[in-house]
Amino acid sequence: MALRVLTAEFVHESNTFKKGSTDLATFRAETLDLGEDAIRRFGDVNAEIAGFLDAGRAAGWEIRHVVSAHATPGARVSREAFDHIAGLICDAAREEKDRLDGILLGLHGAMVPDFCEDGEGELLSRLRAIVGPELPIAVTLDLHAIATPAMIAKAQIFVSYKTYPHVDMRETGRHAGRLLDAAMRGVTRPATCRAHRPMLEEANSGRTDVPETASLYARARAFEATPGILAVSINASFAEADVAEAGPTVLVTHDLAVEGAAETARRMAEEIADTIWEQRGSVSNTFLTPAEAAQMARDFPAAGRPLIIADYADNPGAGAYGDATALLAALIEAGATGGAFAPIIDPEAAAILHRHAVGDTVTLPLGGKVDPAFGGGPLTLTGRIEHLSDGLYTGDGPILGGITHTFGPTAVFRTHGIDVLVVSQPGQMLDQQQVRAFGIVPERLTFLVVKSMQHFRAAFEPLAGKVIVCDSGALATPRAALRPYIRVRRPIWPLDKI
């Protein structure tokens, strides 16, 4: 008889410093696809559910996929949203309980609802109360997970991404699926151990394109070849979540049926965690001020390979507002022209522009409206509308290839020789189609500003003449001391000297 597996994805990275709430409407506007609808949308792209399905086909499972729920990183998840989506998963587990052989979940690991600090631990606790202590549960995590003791206590198997930019989601899903299959068949008896260090995050936020951090993941892969070691996951943590369990972790899923595997797993976890701690000062990025970045943009030679400027601190993928204006103001002041700025998340400005036509000249306040203390206030600018759109795009790069999303009502607003992509719905820059779909051609630019920390590199670095990183002082600034932490356990690096 085929093994029956319940699958689901419930993904959010919560910036606890961000105003507002990530509510149910936000999930519905971005991704809240049920059952077969989710499989049709994500079943053959670079997503965990695609990997789950790959593993299931190879093993001959019967799969019931409940939901794929994703929202752009943002404010804490509302209780209504959490209870609704978790309720879909738990209700399905309750219905399937008597014929279920395992559960496979795609989670993030840094979800913070407005009623607790550990969304994933809460979901897993609710599931365990339904299915009992023995049913195998496997979980995939984002590399930026805050993996808590509560999570480890409620599931046996954990597999995190090993790339940042994240390009291995599907393979991570396959890996977790293979481990779940072995557990369901009684071939292994998995458990997971955890090592943690008192840091807000790993020094390079888990970047796998710099030697110090890449070596950690190379070591993890090598350790996975050890008998009895099933998965080694390094989680860099998410510095924008002010929670008690903040900090990088190493998770080693091992086979209790193999003699000595538990001790080996513990040693491996602590060894890698020690290296993370020892390398805490080895930061690879050079963070430029807006004025420094603007000067480079002004002077950069246009030769078909633009200067890519990452507005690191205003990354919507870390829950920043995506409307910071400090860098745009500096570019205008410096007289940098022939570039583009993508995006400014400003639904009010987008609505104003959509009341006009392509070719119209408009004066309006742009950006900086949510919290001017982080990244600057609104700029009153005059410009020409170059493009109007519903914001729909389909990615074709390493991360978003084949996945369709929308920015909502979108405009390209040319001001002071800079094309500003003005959007209504949040999203960080992951894919070239996020600009090309709206008439912005990177090869024709002198510079391109992307609101992203690291993911932009997968799609944009290959076409760049040079990449630089700017700290605009927005909500995801690398200067962590600018954020008012109250929940993290102290002392913690880099807030404290330890």
N, C-alpha and C positions, 0 to 999 in steps of 0.2 A: 504494500500500500504506500502511495506517495506521502511524503512528509508534508504537513500543512504549516505554512509560515505566514505570520501577520507582519506586514511591512508598513512603515509610515515615515514621513519626514516632517519635522517641526523645527524650524531653524530661525533663530534670531540672536544677534549680538547686541547687547543692551548697553548703551552709554548712559550711566546713571546720573551724569551731570547735565544731560540734555533736558531742556524744558519740554513739557507736554507728555504724551503717552502714545505708545504704539498700540492702537486699538484694532478691533476686528475689521473695521472699514479699511485700515491700512493693509492688512493681510489680503483682504478681498481685492483691493486695488492692485496689489502686486502679484501674489501667488497664493491661492487657496483652492486647489484643484482636488477633487475627490476621485478616488478609484480609477476607473478607466480613463477619465479625462486627464488625470495626472500622468498615467502611463503613456497616453498618446503624445503628451507635450514633452515629457522628460525621459521616455523609455529608451531612447537611442541617442542620447547626447552625453556630455561630460557631467554627469550628476550621479549621486549615490544610488538613486532608484534604478538607474540603468545598470549599475554594477550589481545591485541586488537581483535584478531580473536575469542578468548573465549567469550569476551563481545558481539561481533557481533552475534555469533551463539546463545547465550542465548536470545538476543533481536530480532533476525530475521532480521538483517540488510542486505542490499546489500553493499558489500565492494569493493572498487577499491583501491588496494595497488599499489602505484606508484613505490617506490624504497626503498631499505634498503642500506644506504651508511654509512660505518664506516671506520675510519682509526685510527691506534694506535696514542695516543697523541704525538704531535710533534710540529714542527714550524707552524707559521701562515698559514692559508689556502689560497691558491692562488686564485686570482679573477677568473681565468679560471675554477678552480674546483668548487668554490662557485656558480658562475653563471650557470654552467652546471647543477649541482645537484638541486639547487634552481629552475632553469628553468624547470626541469622535473616536479617538484611539482607544480609550478605556472601554467605551461601549462595545466596540468591535471585539476587544479582548474578552469581554464578558460573554458576548454571543458565541465566540469561538472556543471558549475555555476548554470544553470537554474533548475537542478534537484537535487542539493546537499542539504542535511539536516545538515551536520556537517563535521568537519575536526578533525582528531586525529593524532597527531604528536609525534614521539619519538625523542627528542632532547637531547643534553647534557646540555647546559647552560653555557659553557665556550669556545665557538668557537670564535676565533678572526681571521677574514679574513685580508688580507694585505691591504684592503682599508677602513676598519672601525674597531671599537672595539667590536661590538656586533653582531655576526653573526645570532644568534637566533632572536634578535629584528629586524634585517634587513629582514630576511625571513618572519617573521610574518607581518611586514609592507607591504611587497610586496603582501602577500596573502590578507590582509585586503583591499588593493587597488582594488583587483579583486572581492572579494565576498561581500564587503560592511561591515558595522559596526555591524550587528546584528547576522550573522550566528555563531552558537556556535563553538568555537575552543577549544579543549582540548590538553594539552601538558604534556608529562612526561619529567622529568628532572633527571639527575644524581644528587646524593647527593652532589657532588662538584660543582654544578652550581654557576655561578655568575649571579643571577637573577636581571635583570635591570628594571628600570621603563618603558622603551620602551617595553619590553616583556610583562609586566603586563598590559600595556595599550592596547595590541593588541590581547589578548586571555583571555577568561573568566575563564578557569579551568587549574590549575596546580597541578600535583601530582609528588613528588620526591621520590626516593628510601628512605627506612628507615633502610637500613643495609649497613655496611662497615666492612668486605668485602661485596660487592654487591651480594646478593643471592635472591633478591625479584623483579627482573626486570619484570617477567611475571605477578606477582600479582600487581605491580604498573600499568602495562598496563591494567589489568582488572579493577582496581579501576578507572582509568581515563575514561575507556570505559563506566562503569556504570554511572558515573557522566555526561558524554556527552549524554548518552541515555535519562536520566531524563531531561536534558536541551532541547534536540530536541523535546521531547514530551510535553514540557511546564509544566512539573511537578515542576521544579525549575527554578530560574532566577539567575544563578551563577555570581559571581564576585570575584576578588582576591585582598587582601590587602597585603602590603609588609612592613616589618621592617628590617632595615639594621644597622650594627654596623661597626665602622672604624677600622677594623682588616684585616690583609691579609688573615687569615683563622681562623676557630675555633681551639681552643688550641690543640685538638687531631685529627685535620683534619676529624672530623666526625666519628671517630672510635666508633662502637657500641658494642665493647667488653670491654670497660672500664666504670666504674660506672658513672663518672661525665657526660660523653657524652650519654651513654645509657639512663640515666634518662631523658634527653631532648626528646628522641624519645618515651619513655614511656609516657611522658606528652602529646606529640603530639597525640598519639593514644587515650589517654583518652579524650582529647579535641574533637576528632572527633565524640565522642558519644553525644555531645551537640546538641540539636535541632538547625537546621539552619547552622551548621558547616559541610562542606562537605569533606574537606581535609586540613591537617596541614602538611606543608612541611618545613623541616629544611635543609638549604643548607650551607654546611661548607665553601664553596668558594674554589678557586684554587689559591694558593699563587704564582704559576709560571706564572700567567697572569698579566702583568703590564698594567692595564686598569683603567680608572677613577672610574668605579663602583665596583671595587674590594671590597670584604668583605662578611662575612656570612650574610645570610638573612633568615627570616622566612616568609613564604607565607601561608596565610589562605584563602582558597576558601570557600565562604559562599553563602547562599541563600538570595538574596535581598527580596524575597517574605515572608520571616520569620521576623516578627517584632523584632527589636533589634539585629539581627544577625550581621549586619555590625559593630556595636559598640562592640559586643562580640568578633568578629574576630580581630578587631584592638587591643583590650586589650590582647587577647591571644598572638598575634604576638609580641607585645612589651614586655610582661612578659618573653617569652622564649628568646627573643633577649637580654633582660637585664641579664638573667642568663648566656648566652654565654659570655657576656662582663665581668661579675663578675668572671667567671671561666677562664679568659684568661691566667692565670699563672699556671694552673693545667695540666701540660704536663705529660703524663703517660710513654712515651718511655724514656728509658735511652740510649743515643746515645754513643756508644763506638767508639774509634778511630780504624783505621785499625790494628794498632799494638796490641791493647787490644783484639780485636776480634780474631786476628791470634793466640795469646797466648792461648786463651780459646780453639780454634780449635785444637791446638797442644796437649793440655793436656786432651781433652775430652775423656772419656772412651768409647770405641766402644762396644756397647751392643745391636745392632739391632735397636736402636732408635737414629738417628744422631742428632748432633747439627745443627740446622737450623740458618743460619746467613743471615739476610735480609740486602742487600746492598741498604739501604733506599735512599741514595742520587743519586744513578744511576738508579733509577726506570724508565724504558721506559714508564710505565703507567702514568708518570708525565711529559713526554716529554724529559727526560734525554736521553743522547746518547746511554747508555747501553754498552759503550766500556771503561768505567773507569777501570784503572789497579791498583790503589793504594791498594785495598784490596788484590788482587791477588799477588802483589809484597810483601806485608807484610806476607801473608801466606807462600810464598816461603822462605822469609828471616827467618821466625820463624821455618822452618822445619816441618810445618804441612803437613801431608800426609794422604792418604786414604780417600780423600774427592773429591767433585766435585764442579764446579763453573759454574753457568748457568744463563744467557748466556753471552758471549761476542759478541756483534753485530759488526761484522767486515767482510763485504763482500769481501774485498781484501784478507784477510787471508783465508776465506772459499774457494775462488777460487783457491788459491795456494794449499790448502790441497786436493782439488778435482782433481788436476793434478797428484796426487799420488794415491797410493793404500793403503788399510787397511794393517797395519803392517809396513809400511814405516816409517823411521825416517826422520824428517824434521826440519830444523831451519828456523824460520821466525819471522818478527816483528808482534806482536799481540796487538790489542787494542790501545786506546789512540790517535787515529789519527785525530779525528774531532776537539777537542778543549782540548789540554793537560792541560790548565789552570784549568779545572774542572775535577779532579779525576785522573790525572796522564797521562803521555805520553806512547808511545809504549814500550813494553818489547820484547827484542830479546830472544826467547826461543827455545830450542831444545826438541822435544818430539816425541812420537809414535802415529800414527793414529790408533784409536781403532774402529772407525765407520764412514761411509760415507752415506749420505742420501739426498733425495730431500727435507727433512724438513717437510713432511706432518705428521700431527697428528690429532687425534680426541679426544677431551676431554671427561673425564668420571667423573668429579668432580662437586661440587655444582655450579660453575660459568659457566664452559665451557662444561658441560655434553651434548654430542651429537653434538657438533659444531666442524666442521673440519676447521683447519687453516694450514698455512705453515710458516716455518721459512726460506724458500728458501734453496738453497744449504747449507747443514749443516754437521759438522764434530765433532767428539769427539776426542780431542787432549790431550794425557796424557803427562804431563810435571811435573817434580819434585814430582811425586806421586799424582798429582791432575788431574782429568778428567775435561777438559774445554770444554763446549759446545759452539762451534763457529758457529754462524748463520749469514745469509745474510739479513734477513728482521726483523724489530723490533717487539718486543712483550715482555710484562712482564710475570713473572712466576705466573700463575693462576691455574695450573692443573698439577697433577703428570704425566700425559701423555706427558708433555713437556720435561720430562727427560726420562721416561721409554721407550717411543717410539724409543729412540736412544741408548738403551742398558744401561742406567744409572739406577741402582736399589738403591733407597734411603736406604733401610734396610741394605745394605752391606757397607754403608759409615760411616765414623767417623763424617764427617761434610758435609753439603750441603749449598753453597752460592746461594741465589736466588735474582735476581734483581727485587725487589718489595718493596713497603712500607708497605702494609697491606693486599692486596688481597690474597697473598700467604697463609695467615693463614687458609682460608677456606679449602684448600686441603692439606697443608703440616703440619699445627700445630698438627693434630691428630697423625701423625707418629713421631713427634719430641721428642727427649729426653729433649731438652731445646731449646728455641728460644731467640736469641739475635739480636739486631739492631745496624747496623754500619753506621756512617756518613763518607763516603769516600771522601767528599768534591766535589762530582760531581754536575751536574747542578741542581738537585732537593734537594740540601742540606737543612736541616732544619735551617741552619744559613742564614736567608733571607738577612741579610745585605751584604752578599757576592755578591748578584745580583744587578745590577745597575738600580734600579727603577727610572723611570722618569715620568710616566703617572698617577700613583695612587694619589689620593687626600691626601694631608698631612694636619695635622698629622694623622698617622695610626700606629696601634700597629702591630708588635713589633719594627718597624723601629724608632718610636718616643715614648718618654715617655709621655703618656697621661693618 
